[in-house]
Amino acid sequence: MTTQPPVVVPSLSEFETALANVRQVAIETPTLHSKFLSDLVGQQVFLKCENLQRTGAYKVRGAFNRMSHLTAAEKKKGVIAASAGNHSQGVALAAKKLGIKATVYMPIGASLPKVEATRNYGARVVQQGGTFAECLKAAQEEAKNTGAIFIPPFDHIDVVLGQGTVGLEILQQHPDVSTIVVAIGGGGLAAGVAVAAKLAAAAQGRKIKVIGVQSEHSAAYPASLRAGKVTEIQTTPTIADGIAVSKPGRVPFELIKKYVDKVVTVSENDIAKAILVLLERSKQVVEPAGAVAVAALMSGKAKAKGKTVAILSGGNMDPLLLQRVIRHGLSTSDRYTNFSVMLPDRPGQLALTAEVIAGAHANVIEVLHTRHGNGLQISEVELNLSVETSGHKHRMEVVKALEKAGLRPKLQPSRED
Protein backbone atom coordinates (compact mmCIF):
# COMPACT_ATOMS: atom_id res chain seq x y z
CA MET A 1 0.00 0.00 0.00
CA THR A 2 1.37 3.41 -0.98
CA THR A 3 1.81 5.79 1.94
CA GLN A 4 0.59 9.27 1.13
CA PRO A 5 2.67 12.25 2.25
CA PRO A 6 1.39 14.19 5.25
CA VAL A 7 -0.73 17.27 4.59
CA VAL A 8 1.36 20.39 5.15
CA VAL A 9 -0.50 23.35 6.63
CA PRO A 10 -0.25 26.33 4.24
CA SER A 11 1.25 29.57 5.48
CA LEU A 12 -0.48 32.95 5.63
CA SER A 13 1.79 34.21 2.86
CA GLU A 14 0.65 31.34 0.63
CA PHE A 15 -2.98 32.38 1.11
CA GLU A 16 -2.05 36.00 0.37
CA THR A 17 -0.33 34.89 -2.84
CA ALA A 18 -3.39 32.84 -3.77
CA LEU A 19 -5.63 35.87 -3.18
CA ALA A 20 -3.55 38.02 -5.52
CA ASN A 21 -3.71 35.20 -8.05
CA VAL A 22 -7.48 34.61 -7.97
CA ARG A 23 -8.08 38.36 -8.27
CA GLN A 24 -7.53 37.76 -12.00
CA VAL A 25 -10.92 36.05 -12.18
CA ALA A 26 -12.79 36.40 -8.86
CA ILE A 27 -14.30 39.55 -7.42
CA GLU A 28 -14.11 40.59 -3.76
CA THR A 29 -17.64 39.79 -2.65
CA PRO A 30 -19.36 42.08 -0.13
CA THR A 31 -20.33 41.32 3.46
CA LEU A 32 -23.83 42.56 4.26
CA HIS A 33 -25.16 43.22 7.75
CA SER A 34 -28.22 41.14 8.67
CA LYS A 35 -30.41 42.92 11.21
CA PHE A 36 -32.78 39.96 11.36
CA LEU A 37 -30.05 37.47 12.26
CA SER A 38 -28.33 39.94 14.58
CA ASP A 39 -31.55 40.45 16.54
CA LEU A 40 -32.24 36.70 16.54
CA VAL A 41 -28.88 35.58 17.96
CA GLY A 42 -28.02 38.68 19.96
CA GLN A 43 -24.73 39.29 18.15
CA GLN A 44 -23.73 41.29 15.08
CA VAL A 45 -24.10 38.98 12.06
CA PHE A 46 -22.81 39.65 8.56
CA LEU A 47 -23.30 37.65 5.36
CA LYS A 48 -20.31 36.94 3.11
CA CYS A 49 -22.04 36.95 -0.28
CA GLU A 50 -20.21 34.41 -2.43
CA ASN A 51 -23.59 33.93 -4.12
CA LEU A 52 -22.69 37.20 -5.89
CA GLN A 53 -19.35 35.79 -7.07
CA ARG A 54 -18.68 35.22 -10.78
CA THR A 55 -20.33 31.91 -11.76
CA GLY A 56 -22.55 32.35 -8.68
CA ALA A 57 -20.28 30.55 -6.20
CA TYR A 58 -16.85 30.49 -4.55
CA LYS A 59 -15.73 27.48 -6.62
CA VAL A 60 -14.04 29.57 -9.31
CA ARG A 61 -11.40 30.61 -6.75
CA GLY A 62 -10.07 27.10 -6.14
CA ALA A 63 -10.42 26.00 -9.76
CA PHE A 64 -8.47 28.99 -11.05
CA ASN A 65 -5.76 28.72 -8.39
CA ARG A 66 -5.21 25.04 -9.19
CA MET A 67 -5.22 25.47 -12.96
CA SER A 68 -2.95 28.51 -12.92
CA HIS A 69 -0.23 26.31 -11.40
CA LEU A 70 -0.26 23.85 -14.30
CA THR A 71 2.82 23.77 -16.51
CA ALA A 72 2.61 24.88 -20.13
CA ALA A 73 2.72 21.22 -21.19
CA GLU A 74 -0.11 20.32 -18.80
CA LYS A 75 -2.25 23.23 -19.97
CA LYS A 76 -1.82 22.03 -23.54
CA LYS A 77 -3.31 18.65 -22.59
CA GLY A 78 -6.48 20.31 -21.33
CA VAL A 79 -8.40 19.74 -18.11
CA ILE A 80 -11.27 17.48 -17.05
CA ALA A 81 -13.62 17.84 -14.11
CA ALA A 82 -16.74 16.19 -12.73
CA SER A 83 -19.46 18.16 -11.02
CA ALA A 84 -23.20 18.43 -10.50
CA GLY A 85 -23.03 22.20 -10.65
CA ASN A 86 -20.84 24.96 -9.20
CA HIS A 87 -17.43 23.32 -9.68
CA SER A 88 -18.25 22.77 -13.35
CA GLN A 89 -18.87 26.47 -13.88
CA GLY A 90 -15.77 27.44 -11.92
CA VAL A 91 -13.58 25.12 -14.01
CA ALA A 92 -15.18 26.34 -17.25
CA LEU A 93 -14.61 30.03 -16.48
CA ALA A 94 -11.07 29.45 -15.15
CA ALA A 95 -10.20 27.45 -18.27
CA LYS A 96 -11.56 30.20 -20.50
CA LYS A 97 -9.53 32.82 -18.64
CA LEU A 98 -6.33 30.72 -18.90
CA GLY A 99 -6.90 29.60 -22.50
CA ILE A 100 -7.21 25.90 -21.59
CA LYS A 101 -9.52 23.39 -23.23
CA ALA A 102 -11.97 22.05 -20.63
CA THR A 103 -14.26 19.03 -20.49
CA VAL A 104 -16.77 18.71 -17.65
CA TYR A 105 -18.73 15.57 -16.83
CA MET A 106 -22.12 16.17 -15.24
CA PRO A 107 -24.83 13.71 -14.13
CA ILE A 108 -27.77 13.24 -16.48
CA GLY A 109 -30.13 14.80 -13.94
CA ALA A 110 -27.99 17.90 -13.31
CA SER A 111 -29.75 21.26 -13.13
CA LEU A 112 -30.34 22.54 -16.67
CA PRO A 113 -29.37 26.16 -15.81
CA LYS A 114 -26.02 24.90 -14.47
CA VAL A 115 -25.43 22.72 -17.54
CA GLU A 116 -26.14 25.61 -19.90
CA ALA A 117 -24.01 28.03 -17.88
CA THR A 118 -21.07 25.61 -18.05
CA ARG A 119 -21.44 25.33 -21.82
CA ASN A 120 -21.73 29.10 -22.15
CA TYR A 121 -18.35 29.52 -20.44
CA GLY A 122 -16.88 27.43 -23.26
CA ALA A 123 -16.46 23.99 -21.72
CA ARG A 124 -17.41 20.74 -23.43
CA VAL A 125 -20.13 19.15 -21.29
CA VAL A 126 -20.61 15.40 -21.18
CA GLN A 127 -23.69 14.22 -19.31
CA GLN A 128 -23.17 10.66 -18.16
CA GLY A 129 -24.43 8.58 -15.26
CA GLY A 130 -27.34 9.13 -12.94
CA THR A 131 -25.16 10.02 -9.93
CA PHE A 132 -22.12 12.15 -9.26
CA ALA A 133 -20.09 9.02 -8.48
CA GLU A 134 -20.81 7.63 -11.96
CA CYS A 135 -19.87 10.80 -13.80
CA LEU A 136 -16.76 11.17 -11.61
CA LYS A 137 -15.62 7.70 -12.60
CA ALA A 138 -16.19 8.49 -16.29
CA ALA A 139 -14.27 11.77 -16.01
CA GLN A 140 -11.29 10.11 -14.32
CA GLU A 141 -11.23 7.38 -16.97
CA GLU A 142 -11.11 9.95 -19.77
CA ALA A 143 -8.36 11.85 -17.96
CA LYS A 144 -6.35 8.62 -17.67
CA ASN A 145 -6.89 7.73 -21.34
CA THR A 146 -6.19 11.17 -22.79
CA GLY A 147 -3.59 12.56 -20.40
CA ALA A 148 -5.79 15.56 -19.60
CA ILE A 149 -5.37 16.97 -16.10
CA PHE A 150 -8.16 16.13 -13.66
CA ILE A 151 -9.21 19.13 -11.55
CA PRO A 152 -10.67 17.91 -8.23
CA PRO A 153 -13.45 19.92 -6.59
CA PHE A 154 -11.82 19.99 -3.13
CA ASP A 155 -9.07 17.42 -2.52
CA HIS A 156 -5.94 19.35 -3.55
CA ILE A 157 -3.90 21.90 -1.63
CA ASP A 158 -4.04 24.45 -4.49
CA VAL A 159 -7.85 24.20 -4.44
CA VAL A 160 -7.90 24.65 -0.66
CA LEU A 161 -5.65 27.71 -0.97
CA GLY A 162 -7.96 29.22 -3.57
CA GLN A 163 -11.09 28.62 -1.51
CA GLY A 164 -9.33 29.95 1.58
CA THR A 165 -9.12 33.39 0.02
CA VAL A 166 -12.75 33.79 1.14
CA GLY A 167 -11.52 33.61 4.75
CA LEU A 168 -8.73 36.06 4.07
CA GLU A 169 -11.22 38.55 2.60
CA ILE A 170 -13.46 38.21 5.65
CA LEU A 171 -10.57 39.14 7.97
CA GLN A 172 -9.70 42.10 5.74
CA GLN A 173 -13.30 43.32 5.68
CA HIS A 174 -13.94 42.61 9.39
CA PRO A 175 -10.66 42.45 11.32
CA ASP A 176 -12.62 42.04 14.57
CA VAL A 177 -14.69 39.02 13.50
CA SER A 178 -14.99 36.41 16.25
CA THR A 179 -16.96 33.58 14.61
CA ILE A 180 -17.19 32.30 11.04
CA VAL A 181 -19.87 29.80 10.00
CA VAL A 182 -19.22 27.89 6.76
CA ALA A 183 -20.75 25.05 4.76
CA ILE A 184 -18.91 21.74 4.41
CA GLY A 185 -19.28 19.32 1.52
CA GLY A 186 -15.99 17.70 0.56
CA GLY A 187 -14.30 20.27 2.78
CA GLY A 188 -12.24 22.50 0.48
CA LEU A 189 -13.98 25.75 1.43
CA ALA A 190 -14.17 25.06 5.17
CA ALA A 191 -10.55 23.90 5.34
CA GLY A 192 -9.25 26.89 3.42
CA VAL A 193 -11.38 29.42 5.31
CA ALA A 194 -10.52 27.97 8.72
CA VAL A 195 -6.76 27.90 8.15
CA ALA A 196 -6.56 31.29 6.40
CA ALA A 197 -8.80 33.07 8.91
CA LYS A 198 -7.09 31.60 11.96
CA LEU A 199 -3.62 32.39 10.63
CA ALA A 200 -4.71 35.97 9.87
CA ALA A 201 -6.25 36.32 13.35
CA ALA A 202 -3.11 34.88 14.96
CA ALA A 203 -1.07 37.53 13.16
CA GLN A 204 -3.25 40.06 15.03
CA GLY A 205 -2.53 38.27 18.31
CA ARG A 206 -5.99 36.81 18.82
CA LYS A 207 -8.14 33.74 18.18
CA ILE A 208 -11.37 33.18 16.26
CA LYS A 209 -13.86 30.32 16.10
CA VAL A 210 -14.85 28.48 12.91
CA ILE A 211 -17.99 26.33 12.77
CA GLY A 212 -18.66 23.95 9.86
CA VAL A 213 -22.16 22.98 8.76
CA GLN A 214 -23.42 19.93 6.88
CA SER A 215 -26.83 18.66 5.84
CA GLU A 216 -27.94 15.93 8.21
CA HIS A 217 -28.66 13.83 5.10
CA SER A 218 -25.01 13.87 4.00
CA ALA A 219 -22.96 14.38 7.13
CA ALA A 220 -19.70 12.58 6.39
CA TYR A 221 -17.54 14.84 8.58
CA PRO A 222 -19.05 14.08 12.00
CA ALA A 223 -18.59 10.36 11.34
CA SER A 224 -15.03 10.86 10.07
CA LEU A 225 -14.07 13.12 12.96
CA ARG A 226 -15.39 10.57 15.46
CA ALA A 227 -13.41 7.83 13.73
CA GLY A 228 -10.30 9.99 13.42
CA LYS A 229 -9.98 9.13 9.74
CA VAL A 230 -11.74 9.69 6.42
CA THR A 231 -14.92 7.61 6.53
CA GLU A 232 -17.42 7.07 3.74
CA ILE A 233 -21.12 7.19 4.63
CA GLN A 234 -24.37 6.41 2.84
CA THR A 235 -26.03 9.70 1.96
CA THR A 236 -29.76 10.24 1.52
CA PRO A 237 -31.40 12.77 -0.81
CA THR A 238 -31.14 16.42 0.24
CA ILE A 239 -32.05 19.74 -1.31
CA ALA A 240 -28.49 20.81 -0.46
CA ASP A 241 -27.04 18.74 -3.30
CA GLY A 242 -24.04 21.06 -3.59
CA ILE A 243 -22.63 19.64 -0.32
CA ALA A 244 -23.96 16.09 -0.66
CA VAL A 245 -20.59 14.34 -0.46
CA SER A 246 -20.33 10.84 1.00
CA LYS A 247 -16.58 10.93 1.72
CA PRO A 248 -14.38 13.84 2.85
CA GLY A 249 -11.31 14.76 0.88
CA ARG A 250 -8.06 13.63 2.53
CA VAL A 251 -6.39 17.05 2.33
CA PRO A 252 -9.31 19.10 3.70
CA PHE A 253 -10.09 16.51 6.36
CA GLU A 254 -6.61 16.74 7.87
CA LEU A 255 -6.92 20.54 8.02
CA ILE A 256 -10.53 20.61 9.25
CA LYS A 257 -9.87 18.26 12.18
CA LYS A 258 -7.18 20.69 13.39
CA TYR A 259 -8.66 24.08 12.50
CA VAL A 260 -12.47 23.80 12.53
CA ASP A 261 -13.78 24.06 16.09
CA LYS A 262 -17.09 22.28 15.58
CA VAL A 263 -19.18 20.64 12.85
CA VAL A 264 -22.98 20.73 13.16
CA THR A 265 -25.79 19.44 10.97
CA VAL A 266 -29.06 21.04 9.83
CA SER A 267 -32.35 19.59 8.61
CA GLU A 268 -34.18 20.12 5.32
CA ASN A 269 -36.69 22.32 7.15
CA ASP A 270 -33.86 24.40 8.66
CA ILE A 271 -32.43 24.97 5.17
CA ALA A 272 -35.79 25.86 3.62
CA LYS A 273 -36.48 28.42 6.34
CA ALA A 274 -33.03 29.96 5.87
CA ILE A 275 -33.52 30.34 2.11
CA LEU A 276 -36.84 32.08 2.71
CA VAL A 277 -35.38 34.45 5.31
CA LEU A 278 -32.45 35.33 3.06
CA LEU A 279 -34.85 36.05 0.20
CA GLU A 280 -37.24 38.15 2.27
CA ARG A 281 -34.97 39.92 4.72
CA SER A 282 -31.66 40.24 2.88
CA LYS A 283 -32.90 40.14 -0.74
CA GLN A 284 -30.38 37.39 -1.51
CA VAL A 285 -31.11 34.40 -3.73
CA VAL A 286 -29.12 31.55 -2.19
CA GLU A 287 -29.07 27.88 -3.15
CA PRO A 288 -29.71 25.28 -0.41
CA ALA A 289 -26.03 24.37 0.07
CA GLY A 290 -25.21 28.07 0.28
CA ALA A 291 -27.79 28.68 3.00
CA VAL A 292 -26.73 26.05 5.56
CA ALA A 293 -24.57 28.49 7.56
CA VAL A 294 -27.60 30.73 8.10
CA ALA A 295 -29.75 27.65 8.81
CA ALA A 296 -27.33 26.67 11.58
CA LEU A 297 -27.54 30.13 13.18
CA MET A 298 -31.34 30.30 12.92
CA SER A 299 -31.81 26.84 14.40
CA GLY A 300 -29.37 27.51 17.24
CA LYS A 301 -27.13 24.64 16.20
CA ALA A 302 -24.28 27.10 15.62
CA LYS A 303 -23.80 29.60 18.45
CA ALA A 304 -22.69 33.08 17.46
CA LYS A 305 -20.15 34.62 19.82
CA GLY A 306 -19.04 38.16 19.07
CA LYS A 307 -19.16 39.52 15.55
CA THR A 308 -20.16 36.62 13.30
CA VAL A 309 -19.88 36.08 9.55
CA ALA A 310 -22.00 33.43 7.81
CA ILE A 311 -20.76 32.49 4.35
CA LEU A 312 -23.39 32.29 1.60
CA SER A 313 -21.35 29.93 -0.54
CA GLY A 314 -23.52 29.85 -3.68
CA GLY A 315 -26.57 31.29 -5.39
CA ASN A 316 -27.17 29.00 -8.37
CA MET A 317 -30.75 28.11 -7.54
CA ASP A 318 -32.92 26.29 -10.06
CA PRO A 319 -36.12 28.40 -10.42
CA LEU A 320 -38.35 25.33 -10.12
CA LEU A 321 -36.58 24.24 -6.93
CA LEU A 322 -36.83 27.80 -5.60
CA GLN A 323 -40.59 27.70 -6.10
CA ARG A 324 -40.85 24.44 -4.14
CA VAL A 325 -38.50 25.60 -1.40
CA ILE A 326 -40.38 28.87 -0.89
CA ARG A 327 -43.64 27.01 -0.47
CA HIS A 328 -42.04 24.49 1.89
CA GLY A 329 -40.35 27.27 3.86
CA LEU A 330 -43.67 29.10 4.25
CA SER A 331 -45.31 25.89 5.41
CA THR A 332 -42.65 25.01 7.99
CA SER A 333 -42.82 28.59 9.29
CA ASP A 334 -46.63 28.23 9.76
CA ARG A 335 -47.21 30.88 7.13
CA TYR A 336 -48.77 28.60 4.56
CA THR A 337 -51.38 26.31 6.06
CA ASN A 338 -53.61 23.60 4.64
CA PHE A 339 -56.99 23.07 6.31
CA SER A 340 -59.79 20.65 5.66
CA VAL A 341 -63.27 21.62 6.84
CA MET A 342 -66.31 19.32 6.82
CA LEU A 343 -69.43 21.28 5.84
CA PRO A 344 -73.14 20.55 5.51
CA ASP A 345 -74.04 20.28 1.82
CA ARG A 346 -76.21 23.35 1.63
CA PRO A 347 -75.88 26.86 0.13
CA GLY A 348 -73.86 29.51 1.96
CA GLN A 349 -71.38 27.27 3.79
CA LEU A 350 -68.45 28.15 1.53
CA ALA A 351 -69.23 31.85 1.92
CA LEU A 352 -69.43 31.45 5.70
CA THR A 353 -66.02 29.75 5.83
CA ALA A 354 -64.43 32.44 3.67
CA GLU A 355 -66.00 35.15 5.84
CA VAL A 356 -64.60 33.62 9.04
CA ILE A 357 -61.10 33.31 7.56
CA ALA A 358 -61.22 36.90 6.27
CA GLY A 359 -62.40 38.05 9.71
CA ALA A 360 -59.30 36.43 11.19
CA HIS A 361 -57.20 38.49 8.72
CA ALA A 362 -55.92 35.46 6.83
CA ASN A 363 -55.76 35.12 3.06
CA VAL A 364 -57.17 32.16 1.12
CA ILE A 365 -54.74 31.05 -1.60
CA GLU A 366 -56.46 27.96 -2.96
CA VAL A 367 -59.77 26.12 -2.49
CA LEU A 368 -60.84 22.57 -3.38
CA HIS A 369 -64.51 21.65 -2.85
CA THR A 370 -65.42 17.96 -3.10
CA ARG A 371 -68.36 15.67 -2.41
CA HIS A 372 -66.45 12.45 -3.09
CA GLY A 373 -63.89 12.04 -0.27
CA ASN A 374 -63.57 8.87 1.78
CA GLY A 375 -65.66 8.96 4.95
CA LEU A 376 -67.99 11.72 3.73
CA GLN A 377 -71.68 11.44 4.57
CA ILE A 378 -74.20 11.95 1.77
CA SER A 379 -75.14 15.31 3.27
CA GLU A 380 -71.53 16.50 3.70
CA VAL A 381 -68.85 18.13 1.56
CA GLU A 382 -65.16 18.52 2.27
CA LEU A 383 -63.49 21.87 1.80
CA ASN A 384 -59.69 21.90 1.44
CA LEU A 385 -58.15 25.33 1.81
CA SER A 386 -54.61 26.68 1.49
CA VAL A 387 -54.39 29.76 3.69
CA GLU A 388 -51.65 32.36 4.14
CA THR A 389 -50.97 33.26 7.78
CA SER A 390 -48.27 35.35 9.48
CA GLY A 391 -46.98 32.61 11.76
CA HIS A 392 -47.93 29.99 14.35
CA LYS A 393 -49.94 32.35 16.59
CA HIS A 394 -51.98 33.68 13.68
CA ARG A 395 -52.48 30.17 12.35
CA MET A 396 -54.05 29.03 15.63
CA GLU A 397 -56.23 32.17 15.73
CA VAL A 398 -57.69 31.11 12.37
CA VAL A 399 -58.36 27.60 13.70
CA LYS A 400 -60.11 28.97 16.79
CA ALA A 401 -62.18 31.38 14.68
CA LEU A 402 -63.40 28.49 12.52
CA GLU A 403 -64.23 26.41 15.59
CA LYS A 404 -66.09 29.33 17.18
CA ALA A 405 -68.22 29.56 14.05
CA GLY A 406 -69.26 25.93 14.54
CA LEU A 407 -66.96 24.53 11.85
CA ARG A 408 -64.62 21.56 12.20
CA PRO A 409 -61.18 22.47 10.80
CA LYS A 410 -58.40 19.91 10.57
CA LEU A 411 -54.81 20.89 9.89
CA GLN A 412 -53.36 19.00 6.95
CA PRO A 413 -49.70 18.43 5.97
CA SER A 414 -48.25 20.63 3.26
CA ARG A 415 -48.56 19.21 -0.24
CA GLU A 416 -44.77 19.61 -0.48
CA ASP A 417 -44.23 17.28 2.53
PyMOL commands that set and color helices and strands:
alter all, ss='L'
color gray80, all
select helices_A, chain A and resi 12-22+35-41+50-52+54-56+59-68+72-77+86-98+112-120+132-146+157-173+188-203+220-227+241-243+250-259+268-281+288-299+319-332+349-359+392-404
alter helices_A, ss='H'
color red, helices_A
select strands_A, chain A and resi 31-33+45-49+79-82+102-106+124-127+149-150+179-183+209-215+262-266+308-312+336-344+363-370+380-388+408-412
alter strands_A, ss='S'
color yellow, strands_A
deselect
rebuild
show_as cartoon
